[in-house]
């Protein structure tokens, strides 16, 4: 196990995992903020599951992800949160 101490370490590790993956890629995040797309390399076919809580998840970012990459699946669920 490797501890990730900085945002840069987290971003690099997520990018590596999502880029190297050959199978289904699912990202689950409680909230999606502005600038989140830098954490989502190779977005085609990526599924994004988040909680669209007002004030926490940025609706503009979600719209941009959906409009830019039609293969995104932004899902909400009553059991999230």
N, C-alpha and C positions, 0 to 999 in steps of 0.2 A: 504494500500500500504506500502511496506517495501523498504527502500532505501538500495542498496547494495553498500558498500563503497570500498571493496577490491576485488581483483581478486579471492581470496579464497572464499569470500561470493558469488560471481557470479558463480563460478564453483560448489559449493555445491548446490545452488538453481537450476541451470540447471540440475545437476545430479538427484536431487530429483524429479523434474518435469518429466524428461524423464524416470526415473525408475518407477514412480507411474502410469504413463499414461497407459491406457488399450486400447486406440484406435489408430488411425493413428498418427504417430509421424513424424513431419516435422521440420527440422532445417534450417533456412534461415540465411545466414551470408554473408556479403559483401565479406569477404576474409577468407581463411582458412590457418593458419600458422602452422609451425612445432610445434608438441606437442598438436595439437587440439584434438587428440583422448581422452585426459583426460577429456574433456568436454562432451564426447559422450558415456555414459554408456549404457549397454544393446543395442548394435548397430544393432542387427539383426532386419531387417525390417525398419530401420530408413531411411528416405529420407533426403538427404543433398542437398540444393540448394545454389550455390555460384557463384561468378564471378571470372573466372580464369585469372584475370589480371596479366600479367607478372610482377614480382617484388613485388607483394602483396600476391597472393595466391601461396602457396608452391606446385609445381607440384608433388614433391616426396611424400608429405603428402597425396595428392589426390590419387596417384597411390597406396600407402600403404593401404588407406581406401578401395579402390575398390578391391585390391587383397586379403586383409584380410577378408573382409565382403562382399561377393558377393551381398548381399541384399541392399547395398548402391546404391542410385540413385544420381549420381552427375550430376546436370543439369546446363546448362548455358542458358542465355536468352539475346536477344538483348535489352530488356527493363530494364535489371539489370544495375545499375550504371548510 
